[in-house]
Amino acid sequence: MTVEEYKNKRNELMSAATDAVTSGDVEAAAAKRAEIEALDEEYDAEQRELANLAALKERKIVDITTSRDNMLTPQNLMPAESMLKPQNEDEVYRKAFAHTLMGFMLPKEEAEIFDKINKRIAPGEIENVTQTAATHTVVIPKTLVDAIWKEMGERHPILNAVPKTFVKGKLSYPFEAVSGDNAEFYDEDTEVVEGTFTIEALDLDGYELAKALNISWKLQKMSIDSFLAYVANLVAEKMANALAAAVVEGKGVAGASDSWKSQPQGIVTALNAETNTPQVLTWTPSTDEVTYAKMTSLMSKIRSGYSAGAVIYAKNDFIWNVLANIKDTAGRPYFIADVISGGVGRLFGHVVYEEDAIPADAMLLGNVGQGYLMNVQEDISLMQDSHMTKRTTTYMGYAILDGKVRTTKAFAYLKKSS
């Protein structure tokens, strides 16, 4: 079966299955799905067999009657590179990675490249090899890692805004703690006054973020592209939920008596921890509603320079039931629906994003790109463990990272009074 024949037949079956579902014929749709699974299995089996035959074909037959001296003459020697066709190592590894997760035996070429990449565990040689479980980790292809981060950002817009560095080990990031006075003009006889400019360090450690996912063996029969997309989607969904929650409400470094594990510091956590909470406003239903005056007061808390890149994050419920109903004296809403800007609308010039990690009945106005920092010590990697009796495979997404608020002046938080 050629690739074109396989694609055409699969497309026909998919079309028929879709039509059956649309028309309400569930039994026919299930039958077509079974045919698609059988076709995928048949095609994968053919491809594995072709790969094995190709490997056998490459074996050279040595004529033992030929003089050894003649065999080793320079004319009979050929560089190994000239015997191999140019190959895209990234693409070969991508297939090998998928075949490994799907439980297939790797052809010779894929096995060599797979072993080559996954044995590079020296620090700095390759991304995605974890320090705590390197021998059990499968290096994720760079294209798939990028797809996972992209999917995480689409699910949680706040993660898209977080600036990330990828430095192995602890990272100390200098920042301006006290800006001091501006420069002044002096004459020749006047001594220049020393300023109060102060630089401090923001230390980023590394905390483990992990999520285990169970996938049925039946799903491992999917095509490579479909399977990789499925795994990326699952890993992105679960890890994004946890990471976005940490960026917003992460508790930071755990003390000796704390029951929770050390994690990134959340923006809301940092704002609530400040003395007198200067960046936080509250509202109360019926008696102290979210009004135009309340919103302008909130926006005044953002320091000049950060406001230009600030956006609004809130749950869908708060956006449409509270923010969208703030009106002027003529009864016209200030909220403007606008999906072109990337969010769901605009309010007082700021883009509004639906962000489920924000607490209920609250909103965060902030310039995350300027006010928050994250370092990823170990990029997203994947570990697997098969369970024969359950006919499932557990895949665990894994990363080591940390994040902290660089300056609270880039944020303002509105919450419901308790």
N, C-alpha and C positions, 0 to 999 in steps of 0.2 A: 504494500500500500504506500503510495507516494504521499508527500506532505500535502500536496494540493488535493488529492483524493480524500485524505483524512479531514482536512479543513472543510471541504465542500460537504462531505457526509455529515460532519458534526454540526455545521451550520444549519443543514436541512433538519436534523433531529431537534436542535435547539428551537428552530422556528416552529416546528410542529408541536413541541412541548409548550411553548409560549402560547400558541393559538389554543391549545387544549385548556390551559389554565384560564385564559381569557373567556372562553366559552363555558367554563364551569365543569368541564369533563376532567375531574381529578384523576380518575383511574387511567385514562389515556395519557395524561401528563406524567403519571408515575411510571407507566410503561415506557414512555419515551426517555425518561430520565435513566431508567435501567439500561436502555439501549446505548445511551451516551456513555454511561459508566463502563459498559462492556467494550465499547469502541475505544475509549481511552486506554483501558487495560490492554486491549489487543495491540494498539499502536505502540504503547510503551514497551510491551514485550518484543515487538518487532525491532524497535530501535535498539533495545539492549542486545538482542541477538546480532544485529548488524554491527554494533560496536565491538562485540566479542569476536565476530568473524574478521573484522578489519584488523583487530589486534593480532590474530593468528596469521593473517595475510602478510603482516609486516615482518614476521620471523624469517630469517635468512637460512637457506639450506647450505651447509658447508660441505664441500667436496673433499672428503678425507684423503683422496688419492692425489690431491694437488700438493705440491711441495710447500712446506711451511715457509721456506725462504721466499717463494714466489708470492705467497699470500701477504707477506709483510713488506713488499716493495712499495715505495712511495706512490707508484702509479696506481696501485690497487687500494690505497687508503683514501677514504673520503671523510671530510669533517662531519661530525654528527649534525651540526646545524644545517648542512646542505641536504640532509636526508629528511628533514622535517619541514613541513609547510608552515609558513608564518601563522601564528595563532593569537587570538585575542584572549589573553590570560584571564582578564576580568569576566568575559562572557563564559569561558569554560568553567571558571570557579563558580559562577552564578548557577550553572546547570548542576555542577557537582554538589553544591550546597543544597539545592532543592532535592536532588536525588537522595542525598543522605537523610534529610528530614523525612522523605517519603519512604525510606526503608529499601531503596533499590541498591543493587550491586553496582559499583562504579566501574565504567570502562577504564582502560589503562591510563589514557591521557587525563581524564578527570581525576582519577585516584592520585596520580603523581602531583598534580597542581594542588589538590585538596590537602594532601599531606604536607606539601611544601609550605603553604600559607599557614596552616594550623600548627606547625612546629616552630614558627617564629614567635617565641614568647619572651625574647629579650626586651627590656623596657625601651620604648621609643621606636621599635622596628615596625610595628603594625598596630592599627587601632583595633579596639573591640576585644582584646584578650584580657580577661579579668585577672587581677592579682590573687584573689582568694580561691579561684576555682579554674585555673587556666587549663588544666588537663581535661576538664569536663566541658569546656566551652567550644562552641562552633562559631568561628568568625563569620559574621554576617557580611555579605557583599556590600560595598560602599553605596551602591545605588539603592539597595533595600533599606539601609540605615537612613539615607536621605529621605526615602519615601515614608519611613516611620516618623521621622521628625516633622515632615510636612503634614502628615495625617494628624499628628498630635496638635500642631498649630491650628489646623482647620477645626478640630474639635474644641480647642480652648484658645481663643484669640490672645489671651494674656501670655501664653507660652511663645507665640510668634514675636511678641514685643520684647521678650527677655533677651538681653545680649549674652551670648555664650562664648566662653573660651574653652579650649580643649588642651589643657596643660596637665600632664601627669604629676601627681604629688600635690602637696599643699601649695596654695597660691596666696601671696600677700600683695594686695592691691592698694597702692597709695591713693589717698583722696584728701581734698581740702576740708579740714575740720573748722577752721576759722579763717575767713577770707581777709580780715584786717581792713585797714584803710586803703583808699585809692592813692595813686601817686600824686604828688604835688609839684608845683613849680618853685624853684629856689634860685636865689642869686648866688654869686660866687662866694660870699662871706658866710653864708648860712649853712650850718651842719645839717645833713639829711637825717631826719628822724627815722629810727628803725620801726618797721611795722609789726603787727601782731599776727602775721600770716603763719598758719600752723598746718602741717601735714601729718596725718595719721594713717594707719594701715588697716585695711579691711581684710581679715584673714578668712580664706575659704578652705575648708577641710574636704572630706569626702565621706558621704554616707550612702549606704547601699539602698537602691530602689529595685525591687524585684516583684514579679507577678508570674504565677504558674497558671498555665492554660492546658486543659485536657482536650485533645482532638481525636475523634474517632478514626480508626484505620480506614474506614470507607472514604473519608474525605481526602486521605492521602493518595487516592487514585485519580485526583484531578490533574489537569494539565499543569505544567510547570508554572506558567504565568499566573494561572488562576490560583494555584496553591500558595505561591509566594505573596500574591495580593491578599489572600485570605489570612495568612499568618501575620503579615504586616498590619492589617486592619485590626486584628485581635490584640496584638502587642501594643499598638498605638492607643487603642481605646482604653485599655486597663492602666497602662503606665501614664498616659496623659491625665487621666482622672486624679491619680495620686500626686503627680508632679504639680498640676495646677493648684490642687488643694494646698500643697506645701508652699507654693509661691505666695498664695493669698493668706493662709492661716497656719503655716508651719511653725512649730514651737521652738525651733532652734536647738541648741546644745542641751542635752538632758543632764540634770544634776544626779548626784549619787542616790538621792531618795526618790527621784522621779520614776514613774512606771512606764513612761513612753520612751521610745528610742530617739536618739539624736537625729535631726532632720534639718533641711534648710529653714532659714528664718522667713516667716511670712510677712508680707507688707502690712496687713491689718494688725498682725501681732505687734510689729514694731510701732505702729501708730498708737495703739491702745496702751503700750508700755511707757510712753513718754509722760513726764510730769505735767499734770494739768491738761494733757491731751490736746495740744494746740492745733493739731491737724484734723481733729474729729468734731463733727456736729451731730446732734441728735434731733429726731422729730417724733412727735406723738400724734397718733390718730385723733381727729376731732378737735383737739386743743392746740396743737402746734404742727399743722400740716406742712407738707413739702410745697412751698410757694416760690414765687419769683424771687422774693427777698431772701429766702432760705438758700436758694441756689446761688445767687450772687455772692452771698456771704461765704458759701463753701468755696467758690472759685477764687475768692480773694486770698485764700490760704495757700494757694500754689505760688511759689516764689517766681518772680519775673525771670524769664529765660527758660523755664520749664513748661510754661503754659502752652507755648506754640505746638508742642508735640504731645500734649495731654489728651487722653480720650476717656470716655466713660464706660465702665464695666458694671453690669448688673444682671440679675436673673431676668428671664423673659417676663415673668409675672410682674416684677417691679417696674420694668420698662413700660409695659402697656397699660398697667393699672394706676401707676403713679406719675412717672415722668411724662408720658404722652398726654396726660390730662392737666398739666400745668398751663394755665391760660392767662392772657392779658386781660385788661379791663373790658375789652370788647368781646371777650369770650373766644378769642382765637388762640389755638394751642401754639406754644413756642416750639414744640417738637416737630421736626420735619422728617417724614419717611424718606429715606435715601439709601438704597442698597448699592448704588454705584461706588460710594466711598469705601465700601468693604464691610461696613456694619449694617445695622437695620435702620439707621437714621442719624440725624444730627440735632443737638440741643445746645443753644448758645454758641454755635460754631464748633463744637466738639463732636467727633464721631462717637456714636453709641454702639457698643458691642454687647451681644448676649454672651454672658460668661457665667456658667453654672457653678463655678467654684466660689463666687461671691456669696456671702451669707444672705439669707432671705431678708426682705424688707430693708435692703441697704444698697449703696452704690459706691464705687471707688472711682474717683477722678484722679488720673495719674499719668505721668510720663515715665513709663516702665523702662524705656530704653536708656534714660538718664539716671533713674533713681534706683535701679536694681542691677545686681551682678550675679552671674552664675558661672561656675567652672565645672566642666565635665571631665573628671579624672579618667574614667573609663567609659567609652561610648557604649551604646546599646549592644549587647551580645545575647546569644541564645544558647541555652542548654536543653538537652532532651533526655527523656527516660521512658522506655517502652514498658507497657504492662500487658503481658501476653494474655492472661485470663480475662481481663476487661476489654481487650482489643482496642486499647487507646494508647496514645503517646502524650506524655506531659512535656510541654515546651515552656521554659521559664525565661522570660525577658529579664535582663539584668543590666544595671548601670551603677556607676559610682559618681556622685556629684554633690555639690553644695551651692547654696545661694544665700545672699544677704542683701538687706536694704543699704544702699550707698548713702542716700540722704532722704530723710522724711519730708523735706521741703518740696519734693517733686510730687507729693501725693496729698489728697484731701479725702476724707472718708465720712460718709453720711450714713447713720444707722438709726434704727428704731430704738427709742428709749426703753430701758428695761424696767 
